[in-house]
Amino acid sequence: AGEAGGELANVNRWLGQLNLPPTDAAGLASMAKSTRIGHHDARVVEFANADGKRLLAAVLKNGATSWFFKATGGDTAVKEIKPAFLSFVESAHFPAPGESHE
């Protein structure tokens, strides 16, 4: 539930996972792109380090719940799977408020 610490905290955690320095609000604004994936408003973040590692993440919101999708790996491999990754994220379906999650 919620934003799991907020967008900036999550992006800084992901940057740290690739041994990259943290960013600030201005850096986040240039790094995180608002988009529509399927029926969902989403934020997509993508970056790489000098060691050839890349991270691609999408955050979808469903009411008060945030859903995080993340792919990490070699730079070329993550670039190649990006269309399939975004298609997978687009396939996410959430229950309507009050509807069972089963």
JOBELVEN-V592084 format. One line per field, one symbol per residue. ss: DSSP state (A for helix, B for strand, O for the rest). A space follows every 50 residues. Layout:
BEGIN
ss = ???
END
This chain:
BEGIN
ss = OBOOOOAAAAAAAAAAAOOOOOOOAAAAAAABBBBBBOOBBBBBBBBBOO OOBBBBBBBBBBOOBBBBBBBBBBAAAAAAAAAAAAAAAAOOOOOOOOOO OO
END
